[in-house]
């Protein structure tokens, strides 16, 4: 069950489309805003529809209010035919009016109720006000005003009201909403089509880039050109080119390893086969033991060559270099490697020494640096005759740590000293066994640590000194204390003048 869920989730992830995701993010806000636009349109349509009809109600209530006269403090209403014509209902809406004072109807529709209670203190006489009212299940829009003289108390003010049902307003608002909304049913599909077309055109460079990559040969690791790549895709193409460059280096390293292994292993394997055939034909026990010893020596030589080839391939392929570097004491690392070679130096009759100026911290890969020092010591012991001396030292300076391996062996000419770091290169007059890979490994590891290895003849003409200079490592400064601790630091610091 879990496998099926995992496979379904993986298939769902694989089916995700950048085009569809961008389209969703563009259309989702549109679909969210559209109902809001309808609501706002309806609100503003009602306001627009109310305005002319409210204005008409104001004119009607003002015309009726002008017909009210106060005689000896009592209201008198006379409505001419022109005023009554204003209050006539039409085929759509009904019109109501009344004039009253202190809850008593002076004129108008009896079914239209008079308001009870005192007049609101905020209302001024002669001003026209609007309100909404429901009568017999119908919504009414009411315009009203008060008629009074300066000495009349508020409870005797004459109220004049004209009301109208809201059917025409509703019809006008519906027409306004329809005139705005209906075109959107044409505009929205057109907008979606244009968005889809625009996205298709905008993502065309991505499609073209995909086709370019798909059309490449499997062995083609050359970088992709960025001339026609949009600005937004340039970082992606550059990152892809960097990955291709790393893959190219790894492939080249693998190809070199295969070629080197095929070339270098052919000779020892041929020798082993010859010795084995010779041993099979030999009947003398002593000669047979000699042939077997030669086979064992050849196997040891082939094993060492294979190990060095593997080490060089790993260093060139960055498999070990990509591991996390860490701070380490170069003096302590060299001391441990020298201790591993003491028995070999005693067997060869060589004085192997170690010198240091003290701890010297570098930032590097301990596995690779141990391999580097091991190859330098091995190279020095191979080219130093019995009775000679090999000195390994670490010299600490303010900015660098210098690793040196000095011997008093056969030495080397300056022109050969530059070439011995190439793989499989050996000095012509060298009488020692070797594969010619030790110093190539040293140079590759030094490059992984932002350094280079050098080999120089000693000033007295005897032996050589191999040197690798590494940047010194200093621990980062401690973080500043938080602001709350400044006062404590201030109290602990000595005060001037005390």
MOFEN-V869723 format. One record per run of one state. SS is the DSSP state (a for helix, b for strand, c for the rest). FROM is the first residue (numbers start at 1). TO is the last residue. Records with the same first field share a line. If there is no record, write none. Layout:
BEGIN
SS->FROM-TO + FROM-TO
END
This chain:
BEGIN
c->1-1 + 15-17 + 66-67 + 72-73 + 78-80 + 87-94 + 102-103 + 109-128 + 136-137 + 148-153 + 157-157 + 166-166 + 203-203 + 215-230 + 282-284 + 317-325 + 341-341 + 349-350 + 357-360 + 365-365 + 383-388 + 397-399 + 408-413 + 418-437 + 449-452 + 458-463 + 473-482 + 493-498
a->2-14 + 18-65 + 81-86 + 154-156 + 167-202 + 204-214 + 231-281 + 285-316 + 330-340 + 342-348 + 366-382 + 414-417 + 438-448 + 483-492
b->68-71 + 74-77 + 95-101 + 104-108 + 129-135 + 138-147 + 158-165 + 326-329 + 351-356 + 361-364 + 389-396 + 400-407 + 453-457 + 464-472
END
